[in-house]
């Protein structure tokens, strides 16, 4: 079984913001796989389905970003899923809009949602897909920036990044993470 968790904040005011690209990738996967992500369980909106031969749980935590780990530890304890089958998707200010980066493991860095997850799970040993949202302009508040929507001229790049992230996750589930990294990192 695979658990794919997209990070974001619940509520209309956060839809389509930089911080919510994780939710946007989950929405793309849900559409692609015909999975309804509408059941409320584990402090999240979840949907269950199949991808190839694998059972997949798509997850959008409803705890707000900084408490994302509460959802994931609940799911981890309930489903007893292998750590390497948990895929977390989130925004990254160190990547340009439209770029993605896949890693097998690593620290949460400065991302509060990832810090919450690594703290609650007590581990960094799970794959992640980072979706580039670019950096704030000099002097711009980071929180204001990540909670902002993409500029018009970034829309094509962001759609490309969301599409690449969804395809990469598909490869991770159907094939393996190394193939996804070779194909989509770079």
Phi, psi and omega in degrees: 000141176247141174244119179250115184249120174260128181271145179179185177244139178286155175111145182305321185295344181257353181301137176063022174271167181301320183291345185256016180298332176298315176299319183296322178293319177300317179299319178297315180296318180300317179295313181300318185264357182066038180253129176273117179263078188222353179280133178264116182201145179058038181056037183208162165269126181229158175215138180249143178194196179233144173232110187061235179266000187262138170283136183229137175246118176264133190227132172236097181304141180250019185272356195077151189313310189293349179242021183305329181299331180299318178294312186293322180293323175300311181295316180301313180291325183286313186268347181054041182282146176296140181306321183286355177256012173258120180245120180253131181245128183205168182282149179222120181283347180271001176244143176295154178304131179096345178272149173231159178219128179253134176225148178284330179193176179153176182282167176282349181059223181265003184280116185297325178296317179290323176300317179298316182294312182294326178293311182292319180282339184068027183202152172251003191271058176218149182290152177218151176239115180261134181247124184293135176234001181069177185264154173293158175291154179308130179088347180282135179295131183300315181298316178299320182296308184291339177268006179268163176273162179289148176288153183310316183289350178265348188303316180297316181295319181293320179298320177298316179297318179296319179296315179298317180298316180296317179294321179297318179296321177301315179295320179300320182282312184284327185245264176193166185293325181298317178298317179297318179296316180297323184279324190248342175278137176131000000 
